[in-house]
Every structure is written in structure tokens, then in C-alpha cells.
């Protein structure tokens, strides 16, 4: 078997037309940690990390306009990123208590082997929160 060229996603860029408000929302509502903040080619960038070591980081990038993802033909959103939740019910309840716009929890099958819900950030970007029995 050939060795994999890649080990994991390095960072996930998220456009932020209202940079300061978006940064505060991610820090307060999603509970990520600000690792770095710096100007890059005339725009601000913030590196946000999760509590789990080795996880990919979110990279908020100041932008003029939002590059929102589209929708599938059945009008379901296409998420910008999927965030793994070890306890999806707890994450859903906690985000709702923080005033975050979330959908109900859905299952991909009757056995509930994969669960997900959608989160909407202040720029209208859709993030997916997910859990499955196959995740570690």
C-alpha cells in the first residue's frame, strides 16, 4: 500500500466580511481558542483552534463579501465545514442556550449511526455539527 501523502486537513478558511463580530461569535458561541491574529496581504486573519490536540484549525479571513456556500437541488445547505461532536446532544443543547441558530438533530439512517445538525454563523455560512459511530 502506498503511504498517504496527507495526514489531515491543516486549516479550514472561513470568509469573514465583518471580521471583529465574526471573530467574537466564533470565540463566544463555538468556544474555540484564538491562537494567533495577524494582518496578511492587507486583511486580518485569525487562527482558531479546538480543545483536541491535532485537530484542524479554523482560519477566519477578513473579506469584502461573504463567499457563502450554495444549496443542493433539494434546497439543503452545503456546509462550509463539518465539526465533529463527541456528544452531539450536549453540543446541540449548549449552542441553543448560547443563542446560536441551529437546526434539529437529524439522522442519516434509522439506526441513528450518524447524526448531524446545521449551525448558521453571523455571516450566513452553514457549518455542520456531526457525530457517527465510526468517528474516533
C-alpha positions in Angstrom: 0.0 0.0 0.0 1.3 3.5 -0.9 1.9 5.9 2.0 -0.7 8.6 2.2 0.6 12.0 1.1 -1.6 13.9 3.5 -2.4 13.2 7.2 -5.3 15.6 7.9 -6.8 19.0 6.9 -4.4 21.7 8.0 -6.8 24.6 8.2 -10.2 25.5 7.0 -10.6 29.0 5.7 -13.9 30.9 6.6 -14.6 34.2 4.9 -15.4 37.0 7.5 -16.8 40.2 5.9 -17.5 41.5 9.5 -14.2 40.3 10.9 -14.4 41.5 14.5 -18.0 40.5 15.0 -17.4 37.1 13.4 -14.3 36.5 15.5 -16.2 37.3 18.7 -19.1 35.0 17.6 -16.7 32.0 17.0 -14.9 32.6 20.3 -18.1 33.1 22.4 -20.6 30.8 20.7 -18.4 27.9 19.5 -15.9 28.1 22.3 -12.8 27.9 20.1 -9.5 29.4 21.2 -7.7 32.3 19.5 -4.2 31.1 18.7 -3.0 34.0 16.5 -4.2 37.1 14.9 -2.3 39.0 12.2 -2.5 41.1 9.0 -1.9 39.2 5.8 -1.7 41.0 2.5 -3.9 43.8 3.7 -6.5 41.8 5.5 -6.8 40.4 9.0 -6.5 36.7 9.7 -7.4 34.8 12.9 -6.2 31.2 13.7 -8.8 29.4 15.9 -8.3 26.0 17.5 -10.3 23.4 19.2 -9.6 21.8 22.5 -8.5 18.5 21.0 -4.8 18.5 20.1 -4.1 17.8 16.5 -7.4 18.9 15.2 -7.6 21.1 12.1 -7.8 24.8 12.8 -10.3 27.4 11.5 -8.8 30.3 9.7 -11.0 33.4 9.7 -10.1 35.6 6.8 -11.3 39.2 6.5 -13.1 39.6 3.2 -15.1 42.2 1.4 -18.0 40.0 0.7 -19.2 36.6 2.0 -18.4 33.6 -0.1 -21.4 31.6 1.1 -21.8 28.1 0.0 -24.7 27.2 -2.2 -27.6 24.8 -1.7 -28.2 21.4 -3.1 -31.0 20.9 -5.6 -33.4 19.8 -2.8 -32.5 23.1 -1.0 -30.5 21.6 1.8 -27.4 23.7 2.7 -24.0 22.7 1.6 -21.9 23.2 4.8 -18.6 25.1 4.7 -17.1 22.6 7.2 -18.2 19.7 9.3 -17.3 19.8 13.0 -17.1 16.5 14.9 -19.1 16.4 18.2 -18.2 13.6 20.6 -21.6 14.3 22.4 -23.9 15.8 19.7 -26.9 16.2 22.0 -24.8 18.2 24.5 -23.3 20.3 21.7 -26.8 21.0 20.3 -28.3 22.0 23.6 -25.3 24.2 24.6 -25.3 26.0 21.3 -29.1 26.7 21.5 -28.6 28.0 25.1 -25.9 30.4 23.7 -28.4 31.7 21.2 -26.9 30.1 18.1 -29.2 29.4 15.2 -29.2 25.6 14.9 -31.5 23.1 13.1 -32.9 20.0 14.8 -30.7 16.9 15.0 -31.1 14.6 12.0 -30.0 11.0 11.4 -28.7 9.5 8.2 -30.4 6.2 8.9 -33.0 4.6 11.2 -30.3 3.1 13.4 -29.0 6.6 14.3 -25.5 5.6 13.4 -24.7 9.1 12.1 -26.3 12.3 13.5 -25.9 15.9 12.4 -27.4 19.4 12.7 -26.6 22.6 11.0 -25.3 25.8 12.6 -25.5 29.3 10.9 -22.8 31.8 11.7 -23.3 35.6 11.7 -22.4 35.8 8.0 -25.0 33.2 6.9 -22.4 30.4 6.5 -23.6 27.0 7.3 -21.5 24.7 9.4 -22.4 21.1 10.1 -22.0 19.5 13.5 -21.8 15.7 13.3 -21.3 12.5 15.2 -21.2 8.9 13.9 -20.4 5.6 15.4 -17.4 5.4 13.0 -15.7 8.5 14.4 -12.9 8.1 17.0 
